[in-house]
């Protein structure tokens, strides 16, 4: 498709009110899925973040790294297993997860942003006590009942030390955060990146939380594309999790939206990171994409 100069001007004009609305606002991006492993999509995400920064938005990135962790575990002969969308994590696995997330994935994202003139700083949740964590038990729903399952060194956020993030944002840096938390006795916990992004969005009172994923959004029936949900409200979201409409790996994403909203974030969005410039499409266009979960 070829765009004329007039087309390009119209696109900029459409974006103008959103640039004005979000200028100086904090937007938390959970970066994961195919957008992290596809080099072309990775480039588009970095361009989107750079554009956000240059028009005065304060982005914060929380990244996952599930495929990279799975790949490394496979190399050392360990099989991955999941309960309610969360990785079962023994002592060896949490060491590998920390090495992959903090040492490989985080540094790559920081380097890609710095290369585009964006001043990015990589952080683990262990740095400056950024993420205080405790053990998380997975919730398994069975009809009208549920039970808790111990899945090892998997954590949940107990507290976020926002001071280091606010200092970095005020100094014009983009924080890039690996989802590793530290327990009371100094132990490391692997935390689902969706939950970390949610807690950080709430703690910072972010304008938006964007969760990049590998599907278009939420469906009442995933096999029926006509049941796509563009806007989902809190009570419905909780009921859909309870009733199994939302299941598997989508549970942490929707629970993350609920947590972020409960703790003070403005809006939350589950968007398709497989689309070129999905972040820009959500933030700077009137139609937007994906499913927004709102109060």
matplotlib code that plots the C-alpha trace (Angstrom):
import matplotlib.pyplot as plt

x = [0.0, 1.3, 0.5, 0.3, 1.6, -2.0, -2.5, 0.5, -0.7, -4.1, -2.4, -0.5, -3.5, -5.5, -2.6, -2.4, -5.1, -3.7, -0.2, -1.7, -3.6, -0.7, 2.1, 3.9, 1.9, 3.3, 2.4, 3.6, 4.2, 4.4, 6.6, 6.4, 5.1, 6.1, 7.0, 10.1, 11.3, 10.5, 13.2, 11.0, 8.3, 11.0, 12.2, 8.6, 8.2, 11.5, 10.4, 7.0, 8.7, 11.1, 8.3, 6.4, 9.5, 10.1, 6.5, 6.8, 5.3, 7.0, 7.2, 8.1, 8.8, 8.4, 9.5, 8.8, 11.1, 9.1, 10.2, 13.9, 13.6, 11.9, 14.6, 17.5, 15.8, 15.5, 19.2, 20.0, 17.5, 14.7, 11.1, 8.8, 5.4, 2.7, -0.2, -2.9, -0.6, 2.3, 5.6, 6.5, 9.9, 12.3, 15.6, 17.6, 14.9, 14.7, 18.5, 18.2, 15.2, 17.1, 20.2, 18.1, 15.8, 18.3, 21.5, 20.2, 16.8, 17.0, 20.3, 19.3, 16.2, 18.2, 20.8, 18.1, 16.6, 19.9, 20.8, 17.7, 18.7, 16.4, 18.2, 17.2, 18.3, 17.9, 16.7, 16.0, 13.3, 16.1, 17.9, 17.4, 14.7, 12.4, 10.2, 9.7, 8.1, 6.6, 5.7, 2.7, 0.4, -1.4, -5.2, -6.8, -10.5, -12.6, -16.3, -17.6, -14.5, -10.8, -7.7, -4.2, -1.1, 2.6, 4.6, 8.0, 10.0, 7.2, 6.4, 3.9, 4.6, 4.4, 5.6, 7.0, 9.7, 8.6, 11.3, 13.9, 11.5, 10.3, 13.9, 14.8, 11.6, 12.3, 15.9, 14.5, 15.3, 13.2, 13.2, 13.4, 12.5, 13.1, 10.4, 12.6, 11.6, 13.5, 12.0, 12.4, 15.4, 17.0, 15.7, 14.9, 11.3, 10.4, 7.2, 4.9, 5.7, 2.0, 1.6, 4.8, 3.6, 0.2, 1.7, 4.1, 1.3, -0.8, 2.1, 3.0, -0.7, 0.0, -2.3, -2.3, -1.1, -0.5, -0.1, 1.4, 0.2, -0.1, -3.9, -6.2, -7.7, -10.5, -13.3, -16.4, -15.7, -12.2, -13.4, -16.0, -14.5, -17.8, -17.6, -14.7, -14.9, -13.6, -14.4, -14.6, -15.7, -14.3, -17.3, -17.5, -13.8, -13.9, -17.0, -15.3, -12.2, -14.5, -16.6, -13.6, -14.4, -11.0, -8.5, -4.9, -2.3, -5.0, -5.7, -2.6, -3.2, -6.7, -5.9, -3.1, -5.6, -7.8, -4.9, -3.7, -7.1, -7.7, -4.5, -4.9, -4.0, -6.3, -7.0, -5.6, -5.4, -4.6, -3.3, -2.0, 1.8, 2.0, 0.7, 3.2, 3.3, 0.6, 1.5, 1.1, -2.2, -3.6, -2.3, -2.6, -5.6, -9.3, -10.2, -7.5, -7.0, -7.4, -9.5, -9.6, -10.4, -11.9, -13.7]
y = [0.0, 3.4, 6.4, 9.9, 13.0, 13.8, 10.3, 10.7, 14.1, 12.7, 9.9, 12.5, 14.7, 11.6, 10.9, 14.5, 14.4, 11.2, 12.7, 15.6, 13.3, 11.1, 13.6, 13.2, 10.1, 6.8, 3.7, 0.3, -2.3, -6.0, -7.1, -10.8, -13.4, -13.6, -9.9, -10.9, -13.8, -12.5, -10.1, -8.0, -7.6, -6.8, -3.9, -2.6, -2.7, -0.8, 1.8, 2.2, 2.7, 5.2, 7.2, 7.2, 8.5, 11.2, 12.6, 12.9, 9.7, 7.9, 4.2, 1.4, -2.1, -5.3, -8.2, -11.9, -14.6, -17.9, -19.3, -18.5, -20.2, -23.2, -23.4, -23.3, -25.8, -28.2, -27.8, -29.0, -31.8, -30.3, -30.6, -27.6, -28.0, -25.5, -25.3, -22.6, -20.9, -20.7, -22.5, -25.1, -23.9, -25.9, -24.5, -25.3, -23.8, -20.5, -20.1, -20.7, -18.3, -15.6, -16.1, -16.0, -13.1, -10.8, -11.7, -12.3, -11.0, -7.8, -6.7, -7.3, -5.0, -2.3, -2.5, -2.3, 0.8, 2.5, 2.0, 4.0, 6.9, 6.0, 6.0, 2.6, 1.1, -2.6, -3.7, -7.0, -7.0, -7.7, -4.3, -1.8, -4.0, -3.1, -6.2, -7.7, -11.2, -14.2, -17.7, -17.9, -20.9, -21.6, -21.7, -24.6, -24.3, -27.4, -26.6, -24.4, -25.2, -24.3, -25.6, -24.2, -26.0, -25.4, -24.9, -24.1, -20.9, -19.0, -15.7, -13.0, -9.3, -8.3, -4.7, -2.5, 0.1, 2.8, 5.3, 3.9, 3.8, 7.4, 8.6, 6.9, 8.3, 11.8, 11.6, 10.7, 7.0, 4.0, 1.3, -2.2, -4.7, -8.5, -10.2, -11.7, -10.8, -11.3, -13.0, -12.1, -14.4, -13.3, -16.2, -15.5, -16.0, -16.2, -14.1, -14.1, -11.0, -10.1, -9.9, -7.8, -5.4, -5.1, -4.4, -1.8, -0.2, 0.1, 1.3, 4.0, 4.9, 4.4, 5.8, 2.5, -1.1, -2.8, -6.5, -7.8, -11.3, -13.8, -13.6, -10.8, -10.4, -12.2, -14.3, -15.7, -18.7, -18.9, -21.0, -18.4, -15.2, -13.5, -13.6, -11.3, -8.9, -5.4, -4.1, -6.3, -4.9, -6.1, -8.2, -10.0, -10.7, -12.3, -14.4, -15.6, -16.8, -18.6, -20.2, -21.3, -19.0, -17.5, -20.3, -21.4, -18.8, -16.1, -16.3, -14.5, -11.8, -11.0, -11.3, -8.8, -6.4, -6.7, -6.2, -3.1, -1.5, -2.4, -0.7, 2.5, 2.1, 4.0, 1.4, -2.0, -3.5, -7.0, -6.5, -8.6, -8.2, -10.1, -7.0, -4.5, -1.4, -2.8, -0.4, 2.7, 1.3, 1.0, 4.3, 6.7, 5.7, 6.2, 2.5, 0.8, -2.9, -5.9, -6.1, -3.4, -4.4, -1.5, -0.8]
z = [0.0, -1.0, 1.1, -0.3, 1.6, 2.4, 3.8, 6.0, 7.2, 8.1, 10.2, 12.1, 12.7, 14.0, 16.4, 17.7, 20.4, 21.8, 21.9, 23.8, 26.1, 27.0, 27.1, 30.4, 31.4, 32.4, 30.2, 31.3, 28.5, 29.2, 26.3, 25.5, 23.1, 19.4, 19.4, 21.5, 19.3, 15.8, 14.7, 12.4, 15.1, 17.7, 15.5, 15.3, 19.1, 19.6, 17.1, 18.9, 22.3, 20.8, 19.3, 22.6, 24.3, 21.7, 22.0, 25.8, 27.1, 29.9, 28.9, 31.4, 30.0, 31.8, 29.7, 29.8, 28.3, 28.5, 25.1, 25.9, 29.3, 27.8, 25.1, 27.7, 30.0, 27.0, 26.3, 29.8, 29.6, 31.8, 30.7, 31.3, 32.8, 33.7, 36.2, 35.5, 33.0, 35.4, 35.0, 37.7, 39.0, 41.1, 42.5, 39.3, 37.1, 39.0, 38.6, 34.9, 34.6, 36.4, 34.1, 30.9, 31.9, 33.5, 31.7, 28.1, 27.4, 29.5, 28.2, 24.6, 25.0, 26.6, 23.8, 21.1, 22.7, 23.4, 19.7, 18.8, 21.0, 23.8, 27.2, 28.7, 32.0, 32.7, 36.1, 37.8, 40.5, 42.9, 42.2, 45.0, 46.4, 43.4, 43.7, 47.2, 46.6, 48.4, 47.2, 45.0, 45.0, 41.7, 41.7, 39.9, 39.2, 39.2, 38.5, 41.4, 43.6, 43.5, 45.1, 45.6, 44.2, 45.2, 42.1, 43.6, 43.3, 41.7, 43.3, 43.6, 44.2, 47.8, 47.3, 44.6, 45.5, 43.0, 44.1, 41.8, 38.9, 39.5, 39.7, 36.4, 34.7, 36.0, 34.6, 31.2, 31.3, 30.2, 32.9, 31.4, 34.1, 34.3, 36.4, 39.2, 42.8, 46.0, 49.1, 52.7, 53.1, 49.9, 47.7, 44.1, 42.7, 39.1, 38.7, 35.8, 33.9, 33.4, 37.2, 37.6, 34.9, 36.7, 40.1, 38.6, 36.7, 39.8, 42.0, 39.5, 38.9, 35.2, 32.6, 30.8, 31.0, 27.6, 27.6, 24.3, 23.5, 20.6, 20.1, 19.0, 22.4, 24.5, 23.0, 24.8, 22.6, 21.1, 18.2, 17.2, 15.9, 16.2, 20.0, 20.2, 23.2, 22.6, 26.1, 29.2, 32.6, 36.0, 37.2, 33.8, 33.8, 37.2, 36.2, 33.0, 34.9, 37.4, 34.7, 32.6, 29.6, 30.3, 30.8, 30.6, 29.7, 29.4, 33.1, 34.2, 31.6, 32.7, 36.4, 35.7, 34.2, 37.3, 39.7, 37.8, 37.8, 41.5, 42.4, 40.5, 36.8, 34.4, 31.7, 30.7, 27.2, 25.9, 22.4, 19.5, 19.5, 16.2, 14.4, 13.2, 15.4, 17.7, 20.5, 18.2, 16.8, 20.4, 21.8, 18.8, 16.9, 17.6, 16.9, 18.8, 18.8, 21.1, 24.3, 26.9, 30.5, 32.4, 35.7]

ax = plt.figure().add_subplot(projection="3d")
ax.plot(x, y, z, "-o")
ax.set_aspect("equal")
plt.show()
